[in-house]
Each structure stands twice: as C-alpha cells, then as structure tokens.
Amino acid sequence: MPNNIERLIKQRIPFQSETVKALVGFMYVSYILQDAQQQYFKPFGITLQQYNILRILRGQFPKASNINLIKERMIDRMSDVSRMIDRLVKLEMVTKEANTLDKRNVDVVITEKALTLLTEIDQLDSMEKLPIGHLTPDEIRQLNQVIDRILENY
C-alpha cells in the first residue's frame, strides 16, 4: 500500500503510530474535500456553509426554522449563522421574520429560488470530480462504516 500521506506532506520519518498517521490523513483529506467543495459551489454564488444552511432549511420546509435549530444542525458549528442568514436574505434564498410567539427569535424559511438552486445542484453529475469520486461503491460503503464508527461516541 503506498504511503500517500507521507509523500504529500513530504514526511521523511515514519509517523509515531498508525493512529497519528490516520489523524494527519483525516486532516489532510478534510482540507482537500473542503477546498474542492468551496470550488464546486463558487459558480452557484454560495459558500459551503450557505449550502449547508439551505439543505437544513429544505429539510424543514415548509415549516420555518430558527437560528438555534440551524446552529445545532450545522456541520461547521463555528460559523456565524446569523450573518450567513442575512447574506442569504440579500441573495433572496431565504426569508427572515420575527417569530410571533418569541420576539427574540426569528423564523427563517427557504425560498423557491433556493429550492430551485438546490434541485439544480442535486441533479449535477459531478460527484466524480470530488476527491472521493474515484472510489467504488463498496469502498464508499466501507468509508461510511468507518466514519459512522468514529462518530459513535461523539
């Protein structure tokens, strides 16, 4: 099996353990995937984090969501969700209104424009352009099982 992570980061000495190698490998792959996805969404005029928000809102549609629900479901929980929602309002991808029951909260709803955009993105057959696109269906299943196993205690 080739030592791709060592080659890519120009590591000359062996890792102190297979666990350290796996962690460094995950960090490297994470960066590659994030960068590829940022480039993927750029032509659509949205960021990866905005895409994540739109998918969350589509899952709630037609019900409204609030900022806290979105924050809880975000993959990148360090994101400034309120600021991103404001940008999505300017892009006419979401609407934002004061909650009638709790004035401190706002209701956020995805728009038809955003639903159409998500459908367009979903229909693109460009997953093979992502860094995992060359994996076989069995390898993807195995990868998902490993990821699920890692996330068991998270």
Summary of the structure (lengths in Angstrom):
residues: 154
radius of gyration: 19.1
end to end distance: 29.8
largest distance: 61.5
contacts: 357
relative contact order: 0.11
helix: 60%
strand: 7%
